[in-house]
Amino acid sequence: MSTTDSKTQDAIELLEADHREVDQLFAQIESGQGDKDGLVRQIVKELSVHAAIEEQILYPAMRRALDDGDAKVDEAIQEHQEMKEALAEIERLGSSPARESKLQKLMADVRHHVQEEESELFPEMRSAVGQDELRQMGAAMAAAKKLAPTHPHPNAPSTPPGNIVAGAAAAVVDKVRDAIDQN
């Protein structure tokens, strides 16, 4: 019997839903719909949370489960690092005209990363581990999202246990920052 609710999204379903949500935000920016600054803030938040849960839960499991998992995860972590640096720069630039080229490059890089994950890594992971483990990981990711940093921290560790400890501290700071920014 499964230790998770049968309606719990598995890890891959959860991450793919995140990918669709971010791509919708990208499409809104590209079409000029909505408040661009608000959309950028939402993109920064969604990508920061998404990267954190992948690094905390998915990537350690991929290292264990996949042939050549270390190399595949190391490449994904490098792509995350570049994304975090770009997100931090985009935040620093605010609404300045210089933000646009950084944002365009970020969107292209994220779409490339998503394409690799969805066409290569996720199918390999689905084949390597059972559905029950994927559901357990999905439940853990859903819980981790609530505690994840909402801003990029490119100087923080990207692998356990450092990312878990640093991520928890960063998340507290981020949540305070978000609350202040809303007022």
C-alpha positions, 0 to 999 in steps of 0.5 A: 500500500502506498504511503502517499495519497493516490491523488498526490501529484508525482514529482514529474507531474508537479515539476511539469506543471511548474514548467507550464506555469512559468511558460505562461508567464513568459508568454504574457511578457512576450505578448505585452499582457499585464504588469511587466514588473509584476510578471517579472517578480512572479517569474523570479519567485516561481523559478527560485522555488522550483530550482530549490525543490529540484535541488533538494529532492529531485537531483539527489534522487537522480544521482542515485537512480540514473546511469551517469546521474552525477554528470546529468545532475552536475549539468542541471545544477550548472544551468540552475546556477546560471539562472540564479545569477540571471534572476539576481541581475534581473532583480537588481536592474529593476525596471531599467531598459537593461533588464529586457535583454537579460530577461530574453536570455533567461527565457531562452535558457529556461526553455532549453533547460525545460526541454532537456528535462522533459525530453531526457531526464524526466523519462529516464527518471520515470523508468528508473524509479517506481510510481510510489517513489515518484508520488512520495517525492511529489508530496515532499516537493509540495511541502518543500515549496512552502518553505523554499526561498522566493528569490535567487541566492546564487552564492548559496550551496546547490547540493545537500545538506548545504542547500537545505540549511541555507535554503531554510534561512534564505526562505525566512529572509525572503518571506520577510522581504516579500511581506515588506514589498507588499506593503 
